[in-house]
């Protein structure tokens, strides 16, 4: 398969602005989504992600800017003729129709024969795993089944882009995780560009080729899931995606390869340049961050798992939160109060290996880390 | 939980209350089948003669025809207008919406005598002759609130995305409405029509003021009350009217509930 970066652009947004009265909903969105990409718009409620999706669908008029779909300017092109179809948050299944009538709804104006259309409906139902459900009444379906009908109904028109507005938010956890995997498979199978709106960072990480994180009508970061998680562009993005520890830091020096900082608990560290983000608000002090799983705890006695590049700091376990497969520890690293006398426990997560005992609160421990696991916001 | 202990007094109260409401109506069929001409106990024997006499009465038949024409026209008119108003109020936001809907709902609480009198004054001033038509207009006015209330429930129990989904799938705004919204609110429309029909059928004051020389059922009944010998016939007529009202309202409620069940929404009340 062609790498995403080399494929042709399917959706292009250029300086898209949208106002609701005085409210500035989209503040100059620039975005290129490529053919066959699984793209997510991620952000808290009210960040403009749904507005952007509805703008692409043609349900919202934009104030200024350009939206191109497959190279065609969408100005003045209403939703009913755009090459996009939408899966709504509520699924919007027509309750007075059967499953087959729902799925075949978009084929009403299709010149094909009734038998051909019926076959297309059956194929679409099979694709979403609802073979033989055609004659059922739509209002009698479960949440997961409605979701599938909505997918089949949108995909039967073979759109260039499928838009999904929080499609999994109404499902329970098990069902949601199952549908995530099914959606990925389905997208790979049909090869259509998927644009997903979600407020669930985990969902975005699991499903997407690329993710645009949005705050207050702007894109804060656009990256692949790994880059987004490992090297968030700002403290806000880091805070929104997963858990991250933040510690105040003092910048001591800078070279091409690294920035030298002094951080409580860690001491003097050279943070590699690729882990340094400059998108920190001007007046905020420099901050060092790390993910709970980026450091390791080891018993004080015995040989630790550290490698040559690793560094070791002592600490005390202050809190233990047991999750079954893993445990969160709040650890007070030695010297963490050195700055200003404020004790700052950090959160560390460890997979619970079978047969290994979970240490108690108050246990002294060794914290093993490397400069590469720290990120710096300056 | 502890309903069993509180039940005694409240239950007696509820039963008395219902008796007070409905016992007089129960007297209607009793005297409609009573052989005596005087409406009083003891009963004189069983007869269906009053119903036969009622059917042979040409003036009564005329009043019935008038009432049916009026009720039919007024229910269609007010349901159409009420549907438009309810659609506008549930789907769109515009300045003065609250006031507009409030004014439409006003006849529900305004003294009918005031409405009738002012309508009469206006009609006379404009020079429109009093006829069935003027009653239809008056009834449309007072039926509108019922239609708006029922249709607002019908529209607002619909997911807004349904229309967008149909539009997104290639339909026009109009065909999306026709194919999706209209079938889903159809039970509401039927329910509203039946409700308005019932309201119009037994409406007295407006009919009394605006009908000119044309009798409607309620005004005819009122005019006959002066003649004691025709009272048993009125009882027979009343019995049929009560029966018709119950049937119509029952059907209306059936459709209203079916409409709500169909859209999968939660029932938030209604008139019954």
Interface residues (C-beta under 8 A of the other chain):
Chain A: X57 X59 X79 X80 X81 X84 X85 X86 X88 X89 X90 X91 X92 X94 X95 X96 X105 X106 X108 X109 X139 X153 X154 X157
Chain B: X159 X161 X162 X164 X165 X166 X167 X168 X169 X170 X171 X172 X179 X180 X183 X184 X262 X263 X264
